[in-house]
Each structure stands twice: as C-alpha cells, then as structure tokens.
Amino acid sequence: MRRLGASLIAALAMLAAGTLAAAAVENCRTGDSALCLSDPNCHWDYERRGCYEGAPQQEDACAAHSHQETCDSDLTIGCKWNAESKQCKSAK
C-alpha cells in the first residue's frame, strides 16, 4: 500500500511539473531558452536574457567587426567600413 501511495504521489508531481512548464511558455514568459525556442511564436534574446514574442530582429552580420582592418578583409559576407559612424556595415 505504501508503494502505491508513493507511486501515486510521484505521478501527480510529474503531471504538475508538466502543466507548469506548459503554462510558463504562454505568451513567451519563460526563463528557459529551450522552452522558449520550442514555441514557434517566441524567440530568445541572448543580450537581454529573456524570451520574447515574435521573430527576432535581424542584425547586420558585419556589425561584429569592430576594427577597420578586419571589416575590410571580410569578403565572404561583403562588409565595408563606414568612416563616418566608425562601424562595419554590410555593403549590400
């Protein structure tokens, strides 16, 4: 009888945990990146460390280059140094 009670309590605990995890993803309100990414209506923002609704904002791939030499030498994605803003930007 004790084993049956323990099994029943364990089963209820797992069921409750599954319900809480599913509810946490509602409206993209979760702190778990894996749960966030499992919902197609949400995206994980690595800079703000959170889950947000909608598609992520597109970022210029060339912005990762902080030096002119590196920027001008990157021919694979077509980067070009902008002297006015002192930033690397996509030439396309």
ChimeraX commands (.cxc) that place a marker at each C-alpha (Angstrom):
marker #1 position 0.00,0.00,0.00 radius 0.5
marker #1 position 2.89,2.37,0.75 radius 0.5
marker #1 position 4.40,1.73,-2.68 radius 0.5
marker #1 position 1.10,2.53,-4.35 radius 0.5
marker #1 position 0.86,5.80,-2.40 radius 0.5
marker #1 position 4.43,6.76,-3.25 radius 0.5
marker #1 position 3.87,5.95,-6.92 radius 0.5
marker #1 position 0.68,7.99,-6.96 radius 0.5
marker #1 position 2.42,10.99,-5.38 radius 0.5
marker #1 position 5.32,10.74,-7.84 radius 0.5
marker #1 position 2.91,10.55,-10.79 radius 0.5
marker #1 position 0.99,13.59,-9.59 radius 0.5
marker #1 position 4.21,15.53,-9.08 radius 0.5
marker #1 position 5.34,14.78,-12.66 radius 0.5
marker #1 position 1.94,15.75,-14.02 radius 0.5
marker #1 position 2.01,19.03,-12.11 radius 0.5
marker #1 position 5.54,19.80,-13.33 radius 0.5
marker #1 position 4.49,19.22,-16.93 radius 0.5
marker #1 position 1.49,21.51,-16.52 radius 0.5
marker #1 position 3.63,24.27,-15.02 radius 0.5
marker #1 position 6.17,24.03,-17.85 radius 0.5
marker #1 position 3.43,24.27,-20.47 radius 0.5
marker #1 position 1.87,27.26,-18.73 radius 0.5
marker #1 position 5.24,29.02,-18.48 radius 0.5
marker #1 position 5.58,29.19,-22.27 radius 0.5
marker #1 position 2.25,31.01,-22.61 radius 0.5
marker #1 position 2.88,34.45,-24.09 radius 0.5
marker #1 position 6.60,33.61,-24.21 radius 0.5
marker #1 position 7.00,34.11,-20.45 radius 0.5
marker #1 position 9.75,31.73,-19.51 radius 0.5
marker #1 position 13.33,31.96,-18.37 radius 0.5
marker #1 position 14.27,28.71,-20.09 radius 0.5
marker #1 position 15.77,29.19,-23.55 radius 0.5
marker #1 position 14.96,25.62,-24.62 radius 0.5
marker #1 position 11.27,26.03,-23.76 radius 0.5
marker #1 position 11.24,29.42,-25.44 radius 0.5
marker #1 position 12.73,28.10,-28.68 radius 0.5
marker #1 position 10.29,25.19,-28.72 radius 0.5
marker #1 position 7.45,27.68,-29.29 radius 0.5
marker #1 position 7.44,28.98,-32.91 radius 0.5
marker #1 position 5.81,32.26,-31.76 radius 0.5
marker #1 position 8.72,33.12,-29.45 radius 0.5
marker #1 position 12.41,33.93,-29.75 radius 0.5
marker #1 position 15.24,34.03,-27.20 radius 0.5
marker #1 position 17.19,37.28,-26.87 radius 0.5
marker #1 position 20.71,36.45,-25.69 radius 0.5
marker #1 position 21.62,40.04,-24.83 radius 0.5
marker #1 position 18.56,40.70,-22.65 radius 0.5
marker #1 position 18.43,37.09,-21.41 radius 0.5
marker #1 position 14.74,36.58,-21.97 radius 0.5
marker #1 position 12.01,35.07,-24.09 radius 0.5
marker #1 position 10.01,37.47,-26.26 radius 0.5
marker #1 position 7.07,37.19,-28.65 radius 0.5
marker #1 position 7.53,37.33,-32.41 radius 0.5
marker #1 position 10.51,36.89,-34.69 radius 0.5
marker #1 position 13.95,38.12,-33.61 radius 0.5
marker #1 position 15.22,41.39,-35.03 radius 0.5
marker #1 position 17.65,40.90,-37.87 radius 0.5
marker #1 position 21.13,42.15,-37.10 radius 0.5
marker #1 position 23.78,43.16,-39.62 radius 0.5
marker #1 position 26.36,40.35,-39.62 radius 0.5
marker #1 position 29.15,42.84,-40.29 radius 0.5
marker #1 position 28.47,44.67,-37.01 radius 0.5
marker #1 position 30.56,42.03,-35.21 radius 0.5
marker #1 position 33.73,43.53,-36.72 radius 0.5
marker #1 position 34.97,46.38,-34.54 radius 0.5
marker #1 position 38.19,47.19,-36.42 radius 0.5
marker #1 position 38.52,48.61,-39.92 radius 0.5
marker #1 position 41.19,46.10,-40.98 radius 0.5
marker #1 position 39.02,43.15,-40.02 radius 0.5
marker #1 position 35.97,44.68,-41.65 radius 0.5
marker #1 position 37.64,45.43,-44.96 radius 0.5
marker #1 position 39.26,42.00,-45.14 radius 0.5
marker #1 position 35.93,40.15,-44.75 radius 0.5
marker #1 position 34.97,39.40,-48.35 radius 0.5
marker #1 position 32.71,36.44,-47.61 radius 0.5
marker #1 position 29.70,38.44,-46.42 radius 0.5
marker #1 position 30.58,41.73,-48.13 radius 0.5
marker #1 position 31.50,44.09,-45.31 radius 0.5
marker #1 position 32.61,47.69,-45.73 radius 0.5
marker #1 position 33.93,50.14,-43.11 radius 0.5
marker #1 position 31.83,53.31,-42.65 radius 0.5
marker #1 position 34.25,56.13,-41.71 radius 0.5
marker #1 position 31.51,58.50,-40.50 radius 0.5
marker #1 position 29.95,56.16,-37.96 radius 0.5
marker #1 position 33.18,54.17,-37.42 radius 0.5
marker #1 position 31.24,50.92,-37.83 radius 0.5
marker #1 position 31.42,47.92,-40.08 radius 0.5
marker #1 position 28.30,47.57,-42.23 radius 0.5
marker #1 position 27.07,45.32,-44.97 radius 0.5
marker #1 position 27.90,46.69,-48.42 radius 0.5
marker #1 position 24.80,45.04,-49.89 radius 0.5
marker link #1:1,2 radius 0.2
marker link #1:2,3 radius 0.2
marker link #1:3,4 radius 0.2
marker link #1:4,5 radius 0.2
marker link #1:5,6 radius 0.2
marker link #1:6,7 radius 0.2
marker link #1:7,8 radius 0.2
marker link #1:8,9 radius 0.2
marker link #1:9,10 radius 0.2
marker link #1:10,11 radius 0.2
marker link #1:11,12 radius 0.2
marker link #1:12,13 radius 0.2
marker link #1:13,14 radius 0.2
marker link #1:14,15 radius 0.2
marker link #1:15,16 radius 0.2
marker link #1:16,17 radius 0.2
marker link #1:17,18 radius 0.2
marker link #1:18,19 radius 0.2
marker link #1:19,20 radius 0.2
marker link #1:20,21 radius 0.2
marker link #1:21,22 radius 0.2
marker link #1:22,23 radius 0.2
marker link #1:23,24 radius 0.2
marker link #1:24,25 radius 0.2
marker link #1:25,26 radius 0.2
marker link #1:26,27 radius 0.2
marker link #1:27,28 radius 0.2
marker link #1:28,29 radius 0.2
marker link #1:29,30 radius 0.2
marker link #1:30,31 radius 0.2
marker link #1:31,32 radius 0.2
marker link #1:32,33 radius 0.2
marker link #1:33,34 radius 0.2
marker link #1:34,35 radius 0.2
marker link #1:35,36 radius 0.2
marker link #1:36,37 radius 0.2
marker link #1:37,38 radius 0.2
marker link #1:38,39 radius 0.2
marker link #1:39,40 radius 0.2
marker link #1:40,41 radius 0.2
marker link #1:41,42 radius 0.2
marker link #1:42,43 radius 0.2
marker link #1:43,44 radius 0.2
marker link #1:44,45 radius 0.2
marker link #1:45,46 radius 0.2
marker link #1:46,47 radius 0.2
marker link #1:47,48 radius 0.2
marker link #1:48,49 radius 0.2
marker link #1:49,50 radius 0.2
marker link #1:50,51 radius 0.2
marker link #1:51,52 radius 0.2
marker link #1:52,53 radius 0.2
marker link #1:53,54 radius 0.2
marker link #1:54,55 radius 0.2
marker link #1:55,56 radius 0.2
marker link #1:56,57 radius 0.2
marker link #1:57,58 radius 0.2
marker link #1:58,59 radius 0.2
marker link #1:59,60 radius 0.2
marker link #1:60,61 radius 0.2
marker link #1:61,62 radius 0.2
marker link #1:62,63 radius 0.2
marker link #1:63,64 radius 0.2
marker link #1:64,65 radius 0.2
marker link #1:65,66 radius 0.2
marker link #1:66,67 radius 0.2
marker link #1:67,68 radius 0.2
marker link #1:68,69 radius 0.2
marker link #1:69,70 radius 0.2
marker link #1:70,71 radius 0.2
marker link #1:71,72 radius 0.2
marker link #1:72,73 radius 0.2
marker link #1:73,74 radius 0.2
marker link #1:74,75 radius 0.2
marker link #1:75,76 radius 0.2
marker link #1:76,77 radius 0.2
marker link #1:77,78 radius 0.2
marker link #1:78,79 radius 0.2
marker link #1:79,80 radius 0.2
marker link #1:80,81 radius 0.2
marker link #1:81,82 radius 0.2
marker link #1:82,83 radius 0.2
marker link #1:83,84 radius 0.2
marker link #1:84,85 radius 0.2
marker link #1:85,86 radius 0.2
marker link #1:86,87 radius 0.2
marker link #1:87,88 radius 0.2
marker link #1:88,89 radius 0.2
marker link #1:89,90 radius 0.2
marker link #1:90,91 radius 0.2
marker link #1:91,92 radius 0.2
view
